[in-house]
């Protein structure tokens, strides 16, 4: 099976669950490749920093949806004007 090349972050490797979601969503993947390695690193950290599996699944889904909405970095609070 051929692995699709998707860029990592600056320090962190792209985790398998996020890789799978980006492969399944070409629009989100295009946005992922358009952001800087530092921004990708922030998304990876934001996704992997949670403790519960359900929360992580939600973060993976949000990475794809928020990238497609034009967000280039994750925001840390719901009241952020970039949301």
RAQUIUR-V596368 format. One record per residue. N is the residue number from 1. RES is the residue in three letters. D_CENTER is the distance of its C-alpha to the mean C-alpha in Angstrom with 2 decimals. Layout:
N_RES_D_CENTER ; N_RES_D_CENTER
//
This chain:
1_UNK_23.41 ; 2_UNK_21.65 ; 3_UNK_18.10 ; 4_UNK_16.00 ; 5_UNK_14.97 ; 6_UNK_11.34 ; 7_UNK_10.98 ; 8_UNK_10.17 ; 9_UNK_10.00 ; 10_UNK_13.44 ; 11_UNK_14.38 ; 12_UNK_11.89 ; 13_UNK_11.56 ; 14_UNK_8.65 ; 15_UNK_9.57 ; 16_UNK_11.35 ; 17_UNK_9.95 ; 18_UNK_6.35 ; 19_UNK_8.57 ; 20_UNK_10.83 ; 21_UNK_8.80 ; 22_UNK_7.91 ; 23_UNK_11.58 ; 24_UNK_12.80 ; 25_UNK_11.54 ; 26_UNK_13.01 ; 27_UNK_12.44 ; 28_UNK_8.63 ; 29_UNK_9.07 ; 30_UNK_11.65 ; 31_UNK_9.75 ; 32_UNK_7.18 ; 33_UNK_10.57 ; 34_UNK_12.12 ; 35_UNK_10.47 ; 36_UNK_12.10 ; 37_UNK_11.51 ; 38_UNK_11.86 ; 39_UNK_9.16 ; 40_UNK_6.69 ; 41_UNK_8.61 ; 42_UNK_8.27 ; 43_UNK_4.59 ; 44_UNK_5.77 ; 45_UNK_8.92 ; 46_UNK_8.09 ; 47_UNK_6.88 ; 48_UNK_9.88 ; 49_UNK_12.34 ; 50_UNK_13.53 ; 51_UNK_16.75 ; 52_UNK_17.08 ; 53_UNK_15.73 ; 54_UNK_15.76 ; 55_UNK_13.72 ; 56_UNK_11.03 ; 57_UNK_11.24 ; 58_UNK_11.02 ; 59_UNK_7.88 ; 60_UNK_6.22 ; 61_UNK_8.27 ; 62_UNK_7.61 ; 63_UNK_4.01 ; 64_UNK_6.17 ; 65_UNK_9.17 ; 66_UNK_8.58 ; 67_UNK_7.54 ; 68_UNK_10.68 ; 69_UNK_12.55 ; 70_UNK_12.36 ; 71_UNK_10.41 ; 72_UNK_9.60 ; 73_UNK_8.83 ; 74_UNK_8.42 ; 75_UNK_12.01 ; 76_UNK_13.93 ; 77_UNK_16.54 ; 78_UNK_17.31 ; 79_UNK_20.04 ; 80_UNK_18.05 ; 81_UNK_19.41 ; 82_UNK_16.12 ; 83_UNK_15.07
//
